[in-house]
Amino acid sequence: MNSKSRNDDVRFIDCHEAEHAPAILEILNDAIVNSTALYDYKPRPPEAMAAWFGTKRANGFPVVGAVDAAGTLLGFASWGTFRAFPANKYTVEHSVYVHRDHRGRGLGERLLHELIRRARERQIHVVVGCIDAANAGSIALHTKLGFTHAGTIKEVGFKFGRWLDAAFYQLNLEMPAPPVDG
């Protein structure tokens, strides 16, 4: 079976702590150890997932999983608070991670499309991505999906012996209902 047909077998699910925490943790820890996608230094312990999922549940934030026909989690996407002020309630910061064995198949794009669809349903106005400025692949993906560069903060992280720049990309969505204060 080629990569395209395997990709066609992917479906989206809502991830749940009891079933998906270990697979999500594996993906996150791989990103921590091998990339600048996360600015953590050390892998997270399994017990960290309870707080992670607790925050998602408490705030109604989605955790969307891409699974194959066997139910194996291939990647996930979510969003969280973008600045914890009431006036930022229509803005979220998203994350998309694909398991190292399943990259290069378009899963990140499909997950991000699904997250954007859900953001529209929830009347989110702005979806923000904070991307390591050296991550050309992620920047290209976001640009392809209509995100625009909103600014770069220079040397805000230090990992793997070098300074890291954080590039912010945003996608403004139409809102069917008028926004309200409060």
For each residue, the residues with C-beta under 8 A, 3 or more apart:
1: 5 6
2: 5 6
3: 6 7 104 105
4: 7 8 105
5: 1 2 8 9
6: 1 2 3 9 10 68 105
7: 3 4 10 105 106 107 110
8: 4 5
9: 5 6 68 69
10: 6 7 66 67 68 74 107 110
11: 66 67
12: 64 65 66 67 110 111 114
13: 64 65 67
14: 62 63 64 65
15: 19 20 24 63 64 65 73 76
16: 19 20 53
17: 20 21 49 50 53
18: 21
19: 15 16
20: 15 16 17 23 24 63 65 73 76
21: 17 18 24 25 46 49 50 52 53
22: 25 26 46 49
23: 20 26 27 72 73 99
24: 15 20 21 27 28 49 52 63 73 76
25: 21 22 28 29 44 46 48 49
26: 22 23 29 30 99
27: 23 24 30 31 73 75 76 97 98 99 100
28: 24 25 31 32 38 44 97
29: 25 26 32 33 43 44
30: 26 27 33 34 35 99 100
31: 27 28 34 35 37 38 97
32: 28 29 35 38 40 41 42 43 44
33: 29 30 43
34: 30 31 100
35: 30 31 32 38 132 135
36: 39 132 134 135 157 159 160 164
37: 31 97 132 135 138
38: 28 31 32 35
39: 36 157 159 164
40: 32 43 44
41: 32 159
42: 32
43: 29 32 33 40
44: 25 28 29 32 40 48 49
45: 48
46: 21 22 25 49
47: 50
48: 25 44 45 51 52
49: 17 21 22 24 25 44 46 52 53
50: 17 21 47 53 54
51: 48 54 55
52: 21 24 48 49 55 56
53: 16 17 21 49 50 56 57 63
54: 50 51 57 58
55: 51 52 58 59 61 80
56: 52 53 59 61 62 63 78 80
57: 53 54 60
58: 54 55
59: 55 56 80 81
60: 57
61: 55 56 78 79 80 92
62: 14 56 77 78 79 115 118
63: 14 15 20 24 53 56 76 77 78
64: 12 13 14 15 76 77 78 111 114 115 118
65: 12 13 14 15 20 73 74 75 76
66: 10 11 12 73 74 75 76 98 107 110 111
67: 10 11 12 13 70 71 72 73 74
68: 6 9 10 71 72 74
69: 9
70: 67
71: 67 68
72: 23 67 68
73: 15 20 23 24 27 65 66 67 76 99
74: 10 65 66 67 68 98 99 102 107
75: 27 65 66 96 97 98 99 102 107 108 111
76: 15 20 24 27 63 64 65 66 73 96 97 111
77: 62 63 64 94 95 96 97 111 112 114 115
78: 56 61 62 63 64 94 95 115
79: 61 62 92 93 94 95 115 119 124 127
80: 55 56 59 61 92 93 94 95
81: 59 84 88 92 93
82: 88 91 92 93 126 128
83: 88 91
84: 81 88
85: 88
86: 89 182
87: 181
88: 81 82 83 84 85 91
89: 86
90: 123 124 125 126 175 179
91: 82 83 88 124 125 126 127 128
92: 61 79 80 81 82 119 124 126 127 128
93: 79 80 81 82 127 128 129 130
94: 77 78 79 80 112 115 127 128 129
95: 77 78 79 80
96: 75 76 77 108 111 112 115
97: 27 28 31 37 75 76 77
98: 27 66 74 75 102 103 107 108 111
99: 23 26 27 30 73 74 75 102 103
100: 27 30 34 103
101:
102: 74 75 98 99 105 107
103: 98 99 100 107 108
104: 3
105: 3 4 6 7 102
106: 7 109 110
107: 7 10 66 74 75 98 102 103 110 111
108: 75 96 98 103 111 112 138 141
109: 106 112 113 141 144 145
110: 7 10 12 66 106 107 113 114
111: 12 64 66 75 76 77 96 98 107 108 114 115
112: 77 94 96 108 109 115 116 141 142 145
113: 109 110 116 117 145
114: 12 64 77 110 111 117 118
115: 62 64 77 78 79 94 96 111 112 118 119 127
116: 112 113 119 120 127 145 171 173
117: 113 114 120 121
118: 62 64 114 115 121 122
119: 79 92 115 116 122 124 127 173
120: 116 117 123 124 173 174
121: 117 118
122: 118 119
123: 90 120 175 176 177
124: 79 90 91 92 119 120 127 173
125: 90 91 172 173 175 179
126: 82 90 91 92 170 171 172 173
127: 79 91 92 93 94 115 116 119 124 147 170 171 173
128: 82 91 92 93 94 150 168 169 170
129: 93 94 138 142 147 168 169 170
130: 93 166 167 168
131: 135 138 139 142 166 167 168 169
132: 35 36 37 135 138 157 164 165 166 167
133: 139 152 164 165 166 167
134: 36 164 165
135: 35 36 37 131 132 138 139
136: 139 140
137: 140 141
138: 37 108 129 131 132 135 141 142
139: 131 133 135 136 142 143 167 169
140: 136 137 143 144
141: 108 109 112 137 138 144 145
142: 112 129 131 138 139 145 147 169 171
143: 139 140 146 147 148 149 169
144: 109 140 141
145: 109 112 113 116 141 142 171
146: 143 171
147: 127 129 142 143 169 170 171
148: 143 169 170 171
149: 143 152 167 168 169
150: 128 168 169 170
151: 167 168
152: 133 149 165 166 167 168
153: 156 165 166 168
154: 163 165
155: 158 163 164 165
156: 153 164 165 166
157: 36 39 132 163 164 166
158: 155 162 163 164
159: 36 39 41 162 164
160: 36
161:
162: 158 159
163: 154 155 157 158
164: 36 39 132 133 134 155 156 157 158 159
165: 132 133 134 152 153 154 155 156
166: 130 131 132 133 152 153 156 157
167: 130 131 132 133 139 149 151 152
168: 128 129 130 131 149 150 151 152 153
169: 128 129 131 139 142 143 147 148 149 150
170: 126 127 128 129 147 148 150
171: 116 126 127 142 145 146 147 148
172: 125 126
173: 116 119 120 124 125 126 127
174: 120
175: 90 123 125 178 179
176: 123
177: 123
178: 175
179: 90 125 175
180:
181: 87
182: 86
